[in-house]
Amino acid sequence: MIESFRPGGLGSRRAALAGLAAALVLSLSGCAQQETEAGAAQSGEPRILRQIDRPLRPAAADGERVFQDGFARGALSADGAWRVRAEIMHPRLRCATYAVGVRFGSGDADCGDVDWQTDAEFLPSRRQCNNATVIHSGEGVVGRSPDVIETLSCARVMVRCSGACG
């Protein structure tokens, strides 16, 4: 038996569903292609997204000095051992790779004019996706003499990113 076309019949529903499915597939493949092209443009060399300069403040009798900001905090001991902890929020669904770095220098009380005595040392990179907040923490040692370490008065915390950075 031959079925004739009737609006609202089984044939028109199948045709509508098939058209809807095709449109969905095409729109998703178009988005994926755009995201891939945008992601390729955004990846490449990591860039510094954020950096703060904070004074080192005395914290304990053992000579440790601390620094703190809203997203990062850390310490430098008298023997040059340092530690840092930073909460990094990735505000996008697509992924990016973040690394937190620190360096130390001598400067004025608000760290506005600093002579940086150490190179930046970055913690291992971490991949973040889907609006995630990740705690980056680590430690290291300033390779300077105790006399130089004593003169250090400022810390710089940097956030480096590659990929779909926020």
Buried (B, 14 or more C-beta within 10 A) or exposed (E): EEEEEEEEEEEEEEEEEEEEEEEEEEEEEEEEEEEEEEBEEBBEEBEEBBBBBBBBEEBEEEBBBBBBBEBBBBBBBEEBBBBBBBBBEBEBEBBBBBBBBBBBBBBEEEBEEBEBBBEBBBBEBBEBBEEBEBEBBBBBEBEBEEEBBEEBBBBBBBBBBBBBBB
